[in-house]
Each structure stands twice: as structure tokens, then as C-alpha cells.
Amino acid sequence: MTVDGKLAPANRVFVPFSSQRDQDLLMELRTDADAVMAGARTVDLGKVDLGPGPAHLRHLRLKKGRAEYNLRVIVSGSGTVNPKAYIFQRRFSPIIILTTGRASKQQIKNLSRVADEVKVCGDTEVDFPLALEWLREKWHVKKLLCEGGGELNEGLFRVGLVNQIYVTISPLIFGGREAPTLADGQGVKALAQATNLRLKSMKRFGDEQFLVYDIIG
């Protein structure tokens, strides 16, 4: 994110702005995950496949006792994932879509043609405790990596399902009331409801700061 906490400019069109080291770290984190999850808009942006990357990273996954290819999970409460998105053209591992009762029968039917499974979890918003329990039981997911966006992140924070946060601060300022942040969505109404963090590590690479936080409380 930028120094002012933005993930993209005010037009909400994401263009990668972090260093190659940050992008490499993202791929390294995927080697530890049984599943990688992202929101519909993140997936619709372009060449996003949520996969493990090149052969040396897939080999590392195997050395760590994980499957060569991670499960891929897309969250869309309204079922508006683009069925023609790039991710659906990459069939190396199962793709799961989590949605709600807001998705129409036709949307679910369309998505079922391109995804391995579409799971309705909740009436109007995704019931994340239910969804993650189902992912563990049905797909054996014990470690899940969430890559945003901000509304998805906030939904997980709100129900206490985040254990650790990786944040890279890039030397930029975007500004903008409509620019997405690390956690958007409903947000808290009082300080007492805030998610509390403990700084686990901090490293500098060039002008970027790499932070890891544990959730406390």
C-alpha cells in the first residue's frame, strides 16, 4: 500500500506500483498456503490467476508437504464475477466461488460452468466462519492466504478470522476519498472494536518497508 494506506488510485483501477521484491514476497507467501483467496474485483482486473507461479515455487510447495498447486477461492457476495476473467482460462487447480443469496440462479448457473464449485454462504453477505469451516471440511484447507481487496479484508477482520498481516509500504501518496484501502467495508464504530496488532518484524528494502503483524486480543 502507499504511505497513506491506498491500494489503488481514486479511479480504483489497480496498477502494480510496488517493487519486484514485494511481488516476489507475494509469490513466496503462496507457497505456504493450501488456498489463495481474493475478491471478485481483484480477480477481474487482468491477468490474475492466484496460482503458485513457476516450477521452482511449485517444487518448494512440494518440499513443504503441500500440493503442487494451491486451491483458488473467489469471493463475490453478488455473484458478479466475470465468467470470462483470465483466472478461468487457467485450469491447473480447482476454483471455488463463495457467494450469497443475492446471486441470481442464472449467475450461479453461469459461474458453475467455469468454476469447480459455487458455494452459497449466507443470505446477503458471506458468512466467513461458515465458509472457512466448509473449505476445511470439503477441500482440506488449513492455511488460507487472502490477497484482498479491502472489503474482503475488512469482512475477515470483523469476524476475527485473521491471524497475521503482511504489509508493504511503498513511497507514494495517492489520496482520494474513493481510493481503496487495506480495509474498507463497514468498518468499526468505536475504538474498542478495532483489530489490535503486534508488530512481529520490520525490514527495509530500498525505500519500501516490509511489516508483519500478528493479531492480538
Protein Blocks (a to p, Z undefined) as FASTA:
>chain_A
ZZkopabdfkopacdfbdfklmmmmmmmmmmpfbdcddfklmmnmmcehinbjfklmmmm
mmnopafbdcdddddfkopacfkbmklmmckbccdddddfklcfklmmmmmmmmmbdcde
djkbccfklmmmmmmmmnopabdcdebjfklmmmmmmnopafbdcdddddbdfbjjklcc
fbgcjopabfklpccdddfbdcdehjbccdddddeZZ
